[in-house]
């Protein structure tokens, strides 16, 4: 299973448990690292920072995915292929924008 899928699975589990167990919800908000580590039986490295946000009806939280940067420079021949159009890169299809009934079009 890909890391992103495991992360989503953990988030879904924690959200479901927090909805059904008010005490768990409060502990998760107060000390997310300790609660999550106890739930999964693993410890996160100290460099990992964990935030838990509680939404309400007047707030919208959006989590943006990580953007990975190219860590090494391209070799000259690879760069020529990119600049000259010799590469075969096809960008992914954009995701459809959902129609949200509660947002009025401008």
C-alpha positions in Angstrom: 0.0 0.0 0.0 1.4 3.4 -0.9 2.3 5.8 1.9 -0.4 8.3 0.9 -3.0 5.5 1.1 -1.8 4.5 4.6 -1.9 8.0 5.7 -5.4 8.4 4.4 -6.4 5.2 6.1 -5.0 6.4 9.4 -6.8 9.8 9.1 -10.1 8.0 8.3 -9.6 5.8 11.4 -8.8 8.6 13.7 -11.7 10.8 12.4 -14.2 7.9 12.8 -13.0 7.1 16.3 -13.0 10.8 17.3 -16.6 11.1 16.1 -17.7 8.1 18.1 -15.6 8.7 21.3 -15.7 12.3 22.8 -12.9 11.5 25.2 -10.7 10.2 22.4 -11.5 13.4 20.5 -10.4 15.6 23.4 -7.2 13.6 24.0 -6.4 13.7 20.2 -6.8 17.5 20.2 -4.8 18.0 23.4 -1.8 15.7 22.6 -2.0 14.3 19.0 1.4 12.8 19.0 0.9 10.7 22.1 -2.6 9.6 21.2 -1.7 8.6 17.6 1.5 6.8 18.7 -0.5 4.8 21.3 -3.1 3.9 18.7 -0.7 2.6 16.1 2.0 1.3 18.4 4.8 3.2 16.8 6.8 6.4 17.6 7.2 9.2 15.1 10.7 10.7 14.7 11.1 14.0 16.6 11.3 15.8 13.2 7.6 14.9 12.5 5.2 17.6 13.6 1.6 16.6 14.0 -1.4 19.0 13.9 -5.0 18.1 14.5 -7.6 20.7 13.4 -11.2 20.7 14.5 -13.5 22.1 11.9 -16.7 24.0 12.6 -19.5 25.2 10.3 -17.8 28.6 9.8 -14.4 27.2 8.7 -13.1 25.3 5.8 -9.7 23.5 6.2 -7.9 22.4 3.0 -4.8 20.3 3.2 -2.5 20.8 0.2 -0.3 17.8 -0.8 3.4 17.9 -0.6 5.2 19.2 -3.7 8.4 17.4 -4.4 11.2 19.3 -6.1 13.8 17.9 -8.4 16.8 17.4 -6.1 19.4 17.1 -8.8 20.1 19.0 -11.9 19.4 17.5 -15.3 22.4 16.3 -17.4 23.0 18.4 -20.5 21.6 15.8 -22.9 18.5 15.4 -20.7 18.0 19.2 -20.7 18.3 19.3 -24.5 15.6 16.8 -24.8 13.3 18.7 -22.5 14.0 22.1 -24.2 13.9 20.7 -27.7 10.6 18.9 -27.2 12.1 15.5 -27.7 10.7 14.2 -24.4 7.5 12.3 -24.2 6.0 14.0 -21.2 2.2 14.0 -21.1 0.7 16.0 -18.3 -2.1 14.3 -16.3 -5.7 15.2 -17.0 -6.9 17.8 -14.6 -9.4 16.7 -12.0 -12.9 17.8 -12.6 -14.1 20.7 -10.4 -17.0 19.5 -8.4 -20.2 21.5 -8.5 -20.8 22.7 -5.0 -24.5 23.7 -4.5 -23.7 25.8 -1.5 -21.4 28.1 -3.4 -23.0 30.7 -5.6 -21.3 31.3 -8.9 -19.8 34.8 -9.3 
